């Protein structure tokens, strides 16, 4: 999701606008928008920020992948 989980759906940043129309532009799919909207709902209910969710997702996905790859390398 490249950081889009950390902001509401319709937010556009300078980076987002600069990448628009380039090969690096990743248009949001309907499924992406739905996920972000659900995250917004949860954040509002619990009094968190979307950055908390993004950071937790990043740690969960990236750290686990990194640890698994290193562990698999040691086991072989």
C-alpha positions in Angstrom: 0.0 0.0 0.0 3.1 2.2 0.1 2.0 4.5 3.0 -1.6 5.1 1.9 -2.9 3.2 4.9 -1.6 6.1 7.0 -4.0 8.7 5.5 -7.7 9.0 4.7 -8.7 7.9 1.2 -9.1 11.2 -0.4 -5.9 12.8 0.9 -3.4 13.9 -1.7 0.2 14.8 -0.9 2.9 16.5 -2.9 4.5 13.1 -3.5 1.2 11.6 -4.6 0.6 14.5 -7.0 4.2 14.3 -8.3 3.9 10.6 -9.2 0.5 11.0 -10.9 0.7 10.0 -14.5 4.2 8.5 -14.2 5.1 4.8 -14.4 5.5 4.9 -10.6 1.9 5.9 -10.2 -0.2 3.2 -8.5 -3.9 4.0 -8.9 -6.0 2.9 -5.9 -8.2 0.0 -6.6 -11.7 -0.2 -5.1 -10.5 -2.9 -2.7 -7.7 -0.5 -1.5 -10.2 2.2 -0.9 -12.5 -0.2 1.0 -9.6 -1.3 3.3 -8.6 2.3 4.0 -12.2 3.2 4.8 -12.5 0.3 7.3 -9.2 1.3 8.9 -10.6 4.9 9.3 -13.7 3.5 11.0 -11.6 1.4 13.5 -9.3 4.4 14.2 -12.2 6.7 15.0 -13.9 4.1 17.3 -10.7 3.5 19.3 -9.2 6.9 19.3 -6.0 5.9 17.5 -4.3 7.5 14.5 -4.0 5.9 11.1 -0.2 6.1 11.5 -0.5 3.7 14.4 -2.2 1.2 12.1 0.3 1.7 9.3 3.2 1.3 11.6 1.8 -1.8 13.2 1.1 -3.3 9.8 4.6 -2.5 8.6 6.2 -4.1 11.7 4.0 -7.2 11.5 4.5 -7.8 7.8 8.1 -6.7 7.2 9.7 -7.9 10.4 8.1 -11.3 10.2 9.2 -11.7 6.6 12.8 -10.6 7.4 13.0 -12.9 10.4 11.7 -15.8 8.4 14.2 -15.3 5.6 17.1 -15.1 8.0 15.9 -18.1 10.0 15.4 -20.1 6.8 18.9 -19.2 5.7 20.3 -20.5 9.0 18.4 -23.7 8.9 19.7 -24.7 5.5 
